[in-house]
Structures are given as C-alpha cells and as structure tokens.
C-alpha cells in the first residue's frame, strides 16, 4: 500500500538511504511488510531477524542476562518467604497465585489452539490453490491471513484505511469520553512540548472544571521506545485538600505519513489508540490522596480493564459513524464494511489470543521456577512451547530475549493480565449492553468505582461495587467464540 511504501521511503531518508526503502524490526514497520510483501524470501529474512532479537551470540545477546534475572528474582522471593517469584508477585493481584493463573489460561487454551490449527488448514489450502509447493511457516501467517480475509470477508486493511484518519480516530475516542463522562478536550498549542509533533490537550469536566493535561505522541522516531503505552509526567494526588492535576501521556509508534498525506490506520491501530486512551482516562479521572495509589497504580491484572473496555466502543456502529469517515469524501463507513470488519476482527482475534497466551504461559513458566542455576534460555523456552503443543506456525508474541514486558517492564508473572482483563472488560461492557451504549448510571458507576479509585481498595471489591457481582467468563467466550475445556467426569 502507498502509505506503507511512503513511510519506508521516509525512514530510508532519515537513515541516509534516500531513494531506497527501509523496513525495521519495529512492529508498525515489520508487520505490514509481512502482511503485504510477495517476496517470501524477504519475509523469512525479516521475520527471522525479528524472532532472533537479543539472541545472536554477540555483545547484545540477552540470554545470560535473562538467566541472571530469573535467578535473582527467585532468590529475592525466597528471602521474603515465598517459594517462587510468581508467588511473591501474585499475592497482591486478583489472581492471587500461579495455580489460579494456569487454571484460567489452560481453560481457554485447547479451544484456542484448535481454532488456530483450523486457520493453518485454510492458509495451506490457499497456498496449494495458488500452486505453492511449501508448508506454511511463521513468516507466511500475516500474508495469507490478509488473503483469506479478502476472500472470506471481502474486506482488507486497504479498504478501511481511508475511513480511519488518525485525527478522526482520536476525536472518536474523545467523543466516547464526552458521551460517557462529559469530558471536553481543548487543544493547547501554546503549552511546551518535548517533540514538535506532540499534541497537547487540556481536559475539562462538563462544567468546564479543569481535570488534567493530556500529551499525545503518535509517531515512530529514532531513539523512541517501541510499542504503545500510557505514562504520567505528574500523577494525580491531593495536597492540603487541593487536587493536583495530572499530566498524562499517550504514546504510540505509528508510521509517520509522507508529505501532506494524512496518517491512515488499520483497525488494530485504531483499537490501540482507544486502548491507550482508556489508560489515560484512568489517570485523568483519578481521585486519590497519594500518587502511589492514584490512576493506574493498581495490580497488573486489573490495570488493563479501563484500557480494554474502551476498545469495545471503537467497533460500535454508533461510534464508528461519528469518527470513521472517508478522509477524501467525508462518507461515513458503510454498514456493510462494519459487518465485515466485525467478522474479520473476530477471525484475527484467534491469532492475537494464541500468541498472547503462549507468551503469558512462557512468563509464568519463567517465574514459577524454584531452583537457582544457569538456565539454557533457548531450551527452557522450547520446553515451555512444547508443553502447550503450540503449533510451529505461531511463536509467542514475545520470545524470551526480547520479552521486555517481563524482563525490563513491570509485567513479570503478570503478562496473563491482558487475557484476564478481557474477562473483566467483556463482563463490564455487558453492563452497558444490558442498558444502553452510553447509559449514564452505568458510566457513573464505572467512573466512581473503577476509574477514580486507583489502587485505594482491593480490585475485586471495586469491581463488585461497580457490577454488583464478580465477573463472569461467559461474555468473553461469547464475544470471542471460545469454547472452554470441559471437565472430565
């Protein structure tokens, strides 16, 4: 697609390769290449480079560091009276212990794995039909997924990109916050910015009371951390009875558009914008006395609820018709596209959930070790993958040597939280579905019991105050088409 090619040309210029095209191992760069390039040898080359990051036997190799980290974490846990690092971490999480995490993941895994296997059969059928004489490999997945999506659902990223102009998507998220909580977002071009293209918004209540500042940093650049995340330059707190307004950041690594063209997103990127904005609302609406408890200062398996619930509104027809407009004609996205998008999104969810769950189980395996010694990282990971019978066409979302969430971030023994929070967000969104999309009573209950409270009370206590009961798994299973493993009689 033109915007992908233009983005690669711009990246080439930035790196001193004018007239050429550069694709990097950053996710917004590598995955469009895997999705669209017909050059299978180059797909293999870039995928293998990605999957071997930090694992090339040179001065940047992470294997020895990983072995040292997990050993030191175990020693720390035992000094504090815990048998494993996971036991130490999970005690304060909703899950409470590793047995409960494993039980939860294994309940979903068999059905998910079977669904992934069925997609392999479908992809292999396309390869055969096109005259290919090879077996599907991991670097082929995105390419044939795009082909199948076009054939089965008559939709592709390129059909929908024109309807997802970045600024419109951002305003769509703002619209949802306004409809739910009455919030207003006023751009402030006069406030200082740490990067020229960063956008700054002053956030007000419906009665114009200021509640915080939101910085949004959308595009990739050299030296910027990869991925997408929400941060705070100043967390909300109270001092002498006065609320200290938070200064919140939403950060992305979207491809910068070339020339005067707008940034056009695929639907995965749209959901990410809504997701990080949900974290931002958690920070902006906090009403806590202490910074250590405010906003997103909650257990890992609870922190993704405010972000993931926001993704639900992104695909609602009522919301899509507000922000999903063709950037050239102003035409609202057709209802037929919405229906196809819903089906293809469910199709893609199988792959996303499989790779995420494999990574979550790898994380748990690393942090339930109970013996200290030098670990063979490649063998340990291979054993973890073999134990769950992960198909070779899919690798964990992050392999050990570049699994920064758990080795340099705060998600050790907690990567399962993305899937755990899906149970929470599906059940929480069901509360709106039972009434109306922007029901003010439900929105007020979610704001006062979840978003405002930060970590000032136990997560389950807060959730039950909002919902009136503990979350049920059924809404997630129905939404994603998963079938839990039945207990043998």
MIGUSE-251205 format. One record per residue (C-alpha): residue number from 1; z, y, x. Coordinates in pm, 1 decimal. Layout:
<recs>
> nr,z,y,x
> NUM,Z,Y,X
...
</recs>
This chain:
<recs>
> nr,z,y,x
> 1,0.0,0.0,0.0
> 2,-86.1,351.9,112.5
> 3,272.9,480.4,127.9
> 4,377.5,185.0,343.9
> 5,85.4,238.7,582.6
> 6,150.8,613.7,593.3
> 7,520.1,551.8,664.4
> 8,429.3,316.5,951.2
> 9,188.3,577.2,1089.8
> 10,459.9,842.3,1078.0
> 11,703.8,608.8,1253.6
> 12,438.8,548.0,1519.4
> 13,407.4,923.1,1579.2
> 14,786.0,955.7,1611.5
> 15,781.1,682.3,1878.6
> 16,489.6,822.2,2075.6
> 17,218.8,589.6,1938.2
> 18,1.2,837.6,1749.2
> 19,-298.2,672.0,1585.2
> 20,-116.3,338.9,1553.2
> 21,133.5,188.4,1305.4
> 22,490.3,83.4,1379.5
> 23,696.2,-164.0,1177.7
> 24,1056.7,-213.5,1281.0
> 25,1330.1,-464.3,1202.3
> 26,1497.1,-222.5,960.6
> 27,1490.6,-376.0,613.1
> 28,1282.1,-98.7,445.8
> 29,1019.9,-147.9,718.2
> 30,1007.9,-522.5,779.0
> 31,1020.5,-646.1,421.0
> 32,720.3,-451.2,289.8
> 33,529.5,-594.7,588.1
> 34,639.2,-948.0,494.3
> 35,554.6,-876.3,132.9
> 36,202.0,-745.1,183.0
> 37,53.7,-840.0,520.1
> 38,-212.9,-1111.7,506.0
> 39,-166.1,-1175.2,878.0
> 40,58.0,-1479.6,870.5
> 41,96.1,-1488.8,1249.3
> 42,236.2,-1135.0,1248.0
> 43,463.5,-1212.1,952.5
> 44,602.2,-1500.9,1155.7
> 45,641.7,-1284.8,1465.4
> 46,831.2,-1002.3,1295.2
> 47,1044.6,-1240.1,1086.0
> 48,1148.3,-1441.0,1391.6
> 49,1234.5,-1119.1,1575.2
> 50,1448.3,-1016.2,1276.9
> 51,1623.9,-1352.3,1242.9
> 52,1699.1,-1360.8,1618.7
> 53,1857.4,-1016.6,1643.0
> 54,2156.9,-1031.4,1876.4
> 55,2066.1,-1388.3,1967.4
> 56,1827.3,-1373.3,2260.0
> 57,2046.5,-1465.5,2556.7
> 58,2033.4,-1115.9,2707.8
> 59,2283.3,-834.2,2757.6
> 60,2262.8,-755.5,2384.2
> 61,2347.2,-1110.6,2275.0
> 62,2636.5,-1125.9,2027.4
> 63,2729.6,-1494.9,2033.4
> 64,3015.8,-1470.7,2285.1
> 65,3147.3,-1162.6,2106.5
> 66,3148.4,-1346.1,1772.2
> 67,3340.5,-1638.8,1919.7
> 68,3595.6,-1397.2,2063.0
> 69,3627.7,-1200.5,1736.0
> 70,3694.6,-1504.3,1517.1
> 71,3940.9,-1645.2,1770.2
> 72,4134.9,-1317.7,1795.4
> 73,4137.8,-1282.9,1417.3
> 74,4283.7,-1631.5,1386.1
> 75,4549.6,-1555.4,1648.0
> 76,4641.5,-1234.4,1466.2
> 77,4668.7,-1417.9,1134.5
> 78,4895.8,-1686.1,1283.7
> 79,5118.5,-1421.8,1444.5
> 80,5162.2,-1276.7,1096.0
> 81,5240.2,-1614.8,944.1
> 82,4903.0,-1707.3,792.0
> 83,4708.3,-2029.2,864.6
> 84,4368.8,-1854.4,874.3
> 85,4216.9,-1506.7,882.9
> 86,4089.5,-1562.5,527.8
> 87,4443.2,-1633.0,407.3
> 88,4557.2,-1305.1,562.2
> 89,4273.6,-1102.2,405.5
> 90,4253.4,-1263.5,62.6
> 91,4621.8,-1238.5,-20.0
> 92,4564.8,-881.7,-142.6
> 93,4225.1,-947.0,-304.0
> 94,4162.9,-1052.1,-661.9
> 95,4060.4,-1399.3,-543.6
> 96,4396.0,-1442.4,-360.7
> 97,4295.4,-1744.1,-148.8
> 98,3996.9,-1917.3,9.0
> 99,4017.4,-2221.9,-220.2
> 100,3952.8,-1998.3,-518.8
> 101,3660.0,-1828.8,-343.2
> 102,3498.7,-2160.4,-250.1
> 103,3551.4,-2294.2,-603.6
> 104,3386.6,-1985.4,-750.7
> 105,3084.0,-1999.5,-516.4
> 106,3036.1,-2374.9,-546.5
> 107,3041.7,-2348.7,-925.1
> 108,2726.5,-2136.4,-912.3
> 109,2556.3,-2280.9,-604.0
> 110,2398.2,-2609.4,-732.6
> 111,2213.2,-2442.7,-1019.6
> 112,2102.6,-2154.0,-799.4
> 113,1974.0,-2390.0,-529.8
> 114,1770.1,-2585.2,-784.0
> 115,1613.7,-2264.6,-913.1
> 116,1521.5,-2166.2,-556.8
> 117,1366.9,-2508.9,-497.4
> 118,1152.9,-2470.6,-808.3
> 119,1018.8,-2142.1,-670.5
> 120,924.0,-2319.4,-346.7
> 121,714.9,-2563.0,-553.0
> 122,545.6,-2269.8,-725.5
> 123,469.6,-2095.1,-395.1
> 124,338.5,-2416.0,-238.3
> 125,108.3,-2457.4,-536.5
> 126,-41.2,-2111.8,-469.4
> 127,-92.1,-2198.9,-101.8
> 128,-275.3,-2519.6,-197.2
> 129,-483.3,-2341.5,-461.9
> 130,-594.8,-2085.4,-202.8
> 131,-696.9,-2362.7,37.4
> 132,-399.7,-2329.1,268.8
> 133,-303.4,-2634.8,470.9
> 134,51.5,-2542.9,569.4
> 135,406.8,-2571.2,444.3
> 136,585.9,-2263.6,311.5
> 137,805.0,-2105.1,578.9
> 138,1071.6,-1830.8,556.2
> 139,822.0,-1563.0,666.1
> 140,597.3,-1658.0,374.1
> 141,854.0,-1612.4,96.4
> 142,806.3,-1241.4,23.1
> 143,426.5,-1267.6,45.1
> 144,396.1,-1548.8,-208.5
> 145,671.5,-1408.7,-424.6
> 146,459.5,-1095.5,-467.4
> 147,154.5,-1309.3,-550.0
> 148,343.8,-1515.0,-807.3
> 149,496.0,-1203.5,-962.1
> 150,147.4,-1060.0,-1014.2
> 151,13.3,-1387.3,-1155.7
> 152,306.0,-1481.5,-1379.0
> 153,434.7,-1143.2,-1493.0
> 154,122.5,-930.1,-1442.8
> 155,326.1,-674.7,-1252.3
> 156,367.3,-568.0,-892.5
> 157,559.2,-311.2,-693.6
> 158,241.0,-105.8,-666.2
> 159,204.4,-87.7,-1043.0
> 160,553.5,51.3,-1089.7
> 161,598.9,268.6,-777.9
> 162,420.7,569.5,-933.7
> 163,691.2,574.0,-1203.5
> 164,978.5,576.9,-954.9
> 165,955.1,904.1,-768.2
> 166,1274.6,938.7,-564.8
> 167,1386.4,1270.3,-714.4
> 168,1333.2,1134.5,-1066.5
> 169,1537.1,822.2,-987.0
> 170,1817.4,1040.8,-852.5
> 171,1807.0,1250.7,-1169.0
> 172,1816.1,930.5,-1373.3
> 173,2144.9,836.3,-1209.5
> 174,2272.6,1189.8,-1273.1
> 175,2166.0,1153.1,-1638.1
> 176,2373.4,837.0,-1680.2
> 177,2680.4,1006.7,-1528.6
> 178,2631.2,1302.6,-1760.1
> 179,2596.8,1084.8,-2069.8
> 180,2899.3,873.5,-1978.0
> 181,3136.8,1129.9,-1832.6
> 182,2985.2,1472.7,-1899.5
> 183,2928.6,1539.4,-1528.3
> 184,2693.8,1812.2,-1404.2
> 185,2519.4,1815.3,-1064.2
> 186,2430.0,2157.1,-923.9
> 187,2223.6,2164.6,-604.9
> 188,2370.5,2388.0,-334.1
> 189,2110.1,2471.1,-70.5
> 190,2348.2,2727.6,81.9
> 191,2608.6,2473.3,194.0
> 192,2596.4,2339.2,551.6
> 193,2404.6,2016.5,610.4
> 194,2420.6,1780.6,908.5
> 195,2049.2,1697.2,869.8
> 196,1770.7,1921.8,731.4
> 197,1658.8,1684.8,455.3
> 198,2009.7,1604.8,329.1
> 199,2064.1,1718.7,-31.0
> 200,2396.2,1873.5,-136.6
> 201,2530.9,1889.2,-492.4
> 202,2839.7,2049.5,-639.5
> 203,2974.5,1822.5,-912.1
> 204,3137.7,1968.9,-1224.0
> 205,3310.9,1835.6,-1532.3
> 206,3161.9,1911.3,-1874.3
> 207,3385.2,2221.8,-1892.1
> 208,3249.2,2339.6,-1552.7
> 209,3562.2,2246.3,-1356.6
> 210,3452.6,2153.2,-1000.2
> 211,3547.0,1798.9,-903.7
> 212,3376.9,1747.9,-565.7
> 213,3073.6,1773.2,-340.4
> 214,2805.4,1504.2,-305.2
> 215,2581.8,1480.9,4.4
> 216,2276.7,1254.0,-32.3
> 217,2097.9,1134.6,282.9
> 218,1796.1,927.7,174.7
> 219,1560.3,863.9,465.3
> 220,1543.6,648.8,777.8
> 221,1559.8,822.2,1115.0
> 222,1616.1,721.1,1473.5
> 223,1980.4,652.9,1550.8
> 224,2087.5,627.7,1188.6
> 225,2289.6,323.7,1087.9
> 226,2084.1,73.0,887.8
> 227,2136.1,-18.5,524.7
> 228,2279.8,188.2,240.8
> 229,2639.1,296.4,196.2
> 230,2876.7,547.0,43.1
> 231,3122.5,742.1,255.2
> 232,3357.8,1036.9,230.9
> 233,3387.1,1331.9,467.8
> 234,3705.5,1414.9,276.8
> 235,3874.0,1178.1,33.4
> 236,4037.0,1296.2,-286.9
> 237,4413.7,1346.7,-282.0
> 238,4680.9,1574.2,-424.8
> 239,4888.8,1822.4,-228.4
> 240,5163.7,2032.3,-382.4
> 241,5036.9,1934.8,-725.5
> 242,4682.5,2054.8,-648.9
> 243,4383.8,1817.1,-638.4
> 244,4198.4,1822.3,-305.3
> 245,3829.9,1793.8,-394.1
> 246,3645.9,1503.6,-227.3
> 247,3332.7,1548.4,-15.6
> 248,3130.9,1231.5,-70.4
> 249,2814.6,1094.2,93.9
> 250,2545.5,860.2,-34.2
> 251,2334.9,719.9,249.3
> 252,2007.7,526.2,241.3
> 253,1725.1,419.9,471.2
> 254,1422.9,480.0,253.1
> 255,1079.7,527.4,405.6
> 256,1004.5,894.9,452.8
> 257,682.3,993.5,271.6
> 258,390.7,1121.4,475.5
> 259,263.6,1478.1,437.3
> 260,313.3,1624.3,91.7
> 261,327.5,1289.0,-84.1
> 262,649.7,1206.6,-275.0
> 263,870.7,910.0,-190.5
> 264,791.9,631.3,-437.5
> 265,1038.4,344.5,-473.4
> 266,1018.3,-20.1,-567.6
> 267,1270.9,-141.2,-822.3
> 268,1505.2,-291.3,-562.2
> 269,1532.0,52.6,-404.5
> 270,1586.4,208.3,-747.9
> 271,1881.9,-22.6,-806.5
> 272,2020.7,64.5,-463.9
> 273,2013.6,436.7,-549.6
> 274,2209.1,365.2,-868.9
> 275,2440.2,129.0,-679.2
> 276,2546.7,374.8,-410.0
> 277,2577.8,648.6,-669.9
> 278,2827.3,423.7,-851.9
> 279,3037.7,413.3,-535.4
> 280,3003.8,791.4,-522.1
> 281,3142.3,825.5,-875.4
> 282,3436.9,608.3,-773.9
> 283,3513.6,863.8,-500.9
> 284,3435.1,1177.2,-704.2
> 285,3636.3,1084.6,-1013.1
> 286,3943.6,960.8,-825.1
> 287,4280.4,1096.0,-943.2
> 288,4524.5,968.3,-681.0
> 289,4802.1,1132.1,-483.0
> 290,4725.4,969.9,-148.8
> 291,4395.1,936.3,37.7
> 292,4487.5,581.1,139.2
> 293,4473.0,478.5,-227.8
> 294,4202.2,707.5,-363.6
> 295,3844.1,631.8,-458.5
> 296,3704.0,316.3,-302.0
> 297,4033.4,227.1,-127.6
> 298,4060.3,-95.2,-325.6
> 299,4033.4,-467.1,-242.6
> 300,3687.1,-577.4,-130.8
> 301,3627.1,-798.2,-432.1
> 302,3694.7,-505.3,-665.3
> 303,3516.3,-222.6,-481.9
> 304,3168.2,-333.6,-591.3
> 305,3246.1,-313.2,-964.6
> 306,3183.8,64.6,-1001.4
> 307,2862.7,38.3,-798.4
> 308,2715.6,-276.0,-950.6
> 309,2784.1,-176.7,-1309.2
> 310,2564.7,131.3,-1253.6
> 311,2266.6,-93.7,-1177.5
> 312,2273.3,-212.7,-1539.3
> 313,2174.4,128.5,-1672.3
> 314,1880.9,151.9,-1429.9
> 315,1684.7,-108.5,-1627.6
> 316,1785.4,1.5,-1977.9
> 317,1476.1,120.6,-2171.8
> 318,1659.7,430.3,-2299.0
> 319,1735.9,535.9,-1941.2
> 320,1400.6,433.6,-1795.4
> 321,1225.1,657.4,-2045.3
> 322,1423.3,952.2,-1909.3
> 323,1350.6,909.1,-1538.6
> 324,1065.0,657.4,-1497.4
> 325,766.4,889.2,-1534.5
> 326,435.5,874.6,-1351.7
> 327,455.6,1133.9,-1076.1
> 328,91.6,1241.0,-1131.2
> 329,56.5,1237.3,-1510.4
> 330,415.0,1259.5,-1637.7
> 331,350.6,949.0,-1850.2
> 332,667.9,756.1,-1935.9
> 333,668.7,398.7,-1806.8
> 334,506.4,178.3,-2076.3
> 335,725.4,-58.0,-2276.8
> 336,505.5,-347.4,-2161.7
> 337,591.7,-260.3,-1799.1
> 338,962.4,-253.3,-1882.5
> 339,945.4,-601.2,-2034.6
> 340,754.0,-735.2,-1733.6
> 341,997.2,-561.6,-1497.6
> 342,1294.0,-727.1,-1666.4
> 343,1137.7,-1072.5,-1628.0
> 344,1027.5,-1022.4,-1268.3
> 345,1369.1,-877.9,-1178.2
> 346,1531.5,-1196.8,-1306.8
> 347,1280.2,-1401.0,-1105.4
> 348,1364.3,-1210.3,-785.2
> 349,1736.5,-1246.1,-855.2
> 350,1715.2,-1615.4,-763.9
> 351,1617.1,-1539.9,-404.3
> 352,1858.5,-1248.4,-368.8
> 353,2151.2,-1450.7,-501.1
> 354,2065.7,-1755.8,-288.1
> 355,2052.1,-1564.5,40.3
> 356,2364.0,-1361.6,-51.4
> 357,2565.9,-1666.8,-148.5
> 358,2462.8,-1850.8,169.0
> 359,2588.0,-1552.5,370.7
> 360,2911.3,-1544.2,169.5
> 361,2976.4,-1910.4,243.0
> 362,2897.0,-1857.0,611.9
> 363,3150.8,-1573.3,615.8
> 364,3415.9,-1795.1,455.4
> 365,3343.2,-2078.1,699.6
> 366,3389.0,-1845.4,998.6
> 367,3720.4,-1717.2,867.8
> 368,3879.2,-2039.5,748.3
> 369,3877.4,-2192.1,1098.5
> 370,4229.2,-2292.8,1205.7
> 371,4176.9,-2370.2,1574.3
> 372,4115.4,-2127.2,1860.8
> 373,3842.4,-2219.2,2111.6
> 374,3498.9,-2112.3,2228.8
> 375,3261.7,-2164.8,1940.7
> 376,2896.3,-2257.1,1969.5
> 377,2775.1,-1993.3,1723.7
> 378,2432.8,-2146.0,1659.2
> 379,2579.4,-2492.9,1593.3
> 380,2854.8,-2350.9,1372.5
> 381,2601.2,-2162.8,1162.2
> 382,2367.8,-2463.1,1144.5
> 383,2657.1,-2681.9,1024.3
> 384,2750.2,-2424.6,761.3
> 385,2392.7,-2416.1,633.7
> 386,2361.2,-2795.5,638.5
> 387,2686.1,-2836.2,444.6
> 388,2546.5,-2647.4,145.7
> 389,2198.7,-2801.2,182.7
> 390,2031.0,-2460.2,195.8
> 391,1654.2,-2503.8,189.2
> 392,1485.8,-2412.3,517.5
> 393,1255.8,-2162.3,342.3
> 394,1554.7,-1929.9,290.7
> 395,1800.2,-1814.4,554.5
> 396,2136.4,-1644.8,483.1
> 397,2094.0,-1276.2,402.9
> 398,2256.9,-1204.6,738.3
> 399,2277.1,-1454.3,1021.7
> 400,2591.9,-1452.7,1231.8
> 401,2460.4,-1247.6,1523.2
> 402,2367.3,-950.5,1302.4
> 403,2617.8,-1000.1,1021.8
> 404,2765.5,-653.5,1072.5
> 405,2937.7,-657.0,732.5
> 406,3186.4,-914.3,856.4
> 407,3194.5,-857.6,1233.2
> 408,3187.2,-478.8,1259.8
> 409,3241.8,-372.9,898.4
> 410,3525.9,-436.7,657.3
> 411,3390.1,-742.2,476.4
> 412,3536.4,-1028.8,681.1
> 413,3638.9,-1300.9,432.3
> 414,3500.8,-1066.3,169.0
> 415,3123.8,-1089.7,154.8
> 416,3164.7,-1307.7,-155.2
> 417,3278.0,-988.0,-328.6
> 418,2919.3,-890.2,-414.5
> 419,2885.8,-1205.0,-625.4
> 420,3245.3,-1187.9,-752.1
> 421,3182.6,-829.5,-864.4
> 422,2875.4,-947.2,-1056.3
> 423,3114.2,-1133.5,-1285.0
> 424,3316.0,-813.0,-1326.0
> 425,3018.1,-584.1,-1380.6
> 426,2846.1,-818.9,-1628.3
> 427,3166.4,-853.7,-1829.1
> 428,3239.3,-478.7,-1807.5
> 429,2885.7,-383.0,-1913.9
> 430,2919.0,-623.0,-2206.5
> 431,3182.2,-380.3,-2340.3
> 432,2905.8,-117.7,-2371.5
> 433,2659.2,-368.6,-2514.0
> 434,2910.4,-456.6,-2784.9
> 435,2920.7,-93.1,-2897.8
> 436,2650.8,135.4,-2756.8
> 437,2495.7,216.6,-2420.0
> 438,2691.2,539.7,-2378.5
> 439,2991.6,471.7,-2601.5
> 440,3237.6,749.3,-2521.5
> 441,3551.3,544.6,-2587.2
> 442,3438.4,265.7,-2354.9
> 443,3326.6,520.7,-2093.6
> 444,3663.6,697.2,-2110.4
> 445,3846.2,365.1,-2073.4
> 446,3634.2,273.3,-1770.1
> 447,3685.2,613.7,-1611.9
> 448,4061.4,637.4,-1666.2
> 449,4147.4,274.4,-1589.7
> 450,3898.4,194.2,-1311.1
> 451,3732.4,498.3,-1153.2
> 452,4032.2,731.8,-1147.8
> 453,4293.0,482.0,-1033.0
> 454,4158.1,379.8,-692.7
> 455,4396.2,128.2,-536.8
> 456,4707.4,257.9,-710.4
> 457,4756.0,-67.0,-907.5
> 458,4653.8,-432.7,-888.3
> 459,4280.6,-472.7,-965.8
> 460,4334.2,-731.6,-1238.4
> 461,4592.9,-507.5,-1400.8
> 462,4345.1,-219.7,-1403.7
> 463,4065.8,-439.8,-1533.4
> 464,4275.2,-577.4,-1819.4
> 465,4377.7,-224.2,-1914.4
> 466,4008.6,-141.0,-1945.4
> 467,3878.9,-459.3,-2105.7
> 468,4188.8,-597.0,-2276.7
> 469,4145.7,-935.2,-2104.7
> 470,4048.6,-1095.1,-1775.5
> 471,3672.7,-1100.3,-1701.0
> 472,3469.2,-1393.5,-1829.7
> 473,3187.9,-1553.5,-1630.3
> 474,2964.9,-1613.9,-1934.1
> 475,2797.5,-1267.5,-1937.8
> 476,2686.5,-1319.1,-1574.5
> 477,2549.7,-1666.6,-1642.8
> 478,2358.7,-1541.5,-1945.9
> 479,2223.0,-1235.5,-1764.8
> 480,2101.9,-1424.1,-1456.2
> 481,2008.0,-1753.7,-1618.5
> 482,2252.5,-1951.7,-1402.8
> 483,2398.2,-2279.5,-1521.2
> 484,2740.5,-2362.4,-1373.5
> 485,2807.1,-2706.8,-1233.2
> 486,2970.0,-2926.9,-1495.1
> 487,3289.3,-3107.9,-1405.0
> 488,3251.3,-3486.6,-1389.6
> 489,3457.5,-3672.8,-1645.3
</recs>
